[in-house]
């Protein structure tokens, strides 16, 4: 139900696909390209319209340095891909609010996807009405998330942060180990678990 974008073997950005029924009528277009969303599908599934956009929510970043919840903004899957793979210095930030998702030095052109289901474009001016709509969706989504209350979790600015042990922070091939624990099939970009299950898996990885 989530998509993640691999960070040079040292982390992943997880997103969640959103069905049209979960979006209000005024929120059913990508705030970047203004294309109307379609229902989400598997990332490797061919679509009648190759440029079809579906809504994804940016949920969480997992790096060797720790895990934290992201801004939760909603945008089109294709525009998110273009943004992450662009050469601009802002590619590590949300194109709507400039929330920093990850260190630019960690990004790599590999993509992975998590399933309860979803998997920016070059920097451009986003209309304020669009930003407000996307922020409203993000606020509703964040309000529905259960909080993480473990000895390894803390909250900073509304974001959950889980700190790894010093050994986990030094371990090589972090992403490879993470995807193996999440049972992601070779060549696939779908992780068939929830964000909470991913957090539990990361705690195991960080404590190892």
Buried (B, 14 or more C-beta within 10 A) or exposed (E): BBBBBBBBBBBBBBBBBBEBEBBEEEBBBBBBBEBEBBEBBBBEEEEEEEEBBBBBBBBBBBBBBBBBBBBBBBBBBBBBBBBBEBEBEBBBBBBBBEBEBBBBEBBBEBBBBBBBBBBBBBBEEBEEEBBEBBBBBBEBBBEEBEEBEEEBBBEEEEBBBBBBEEEBBEBEEBBEBBBEBBEBEEEBBBBBBBBEBBBBBBBEBBEE
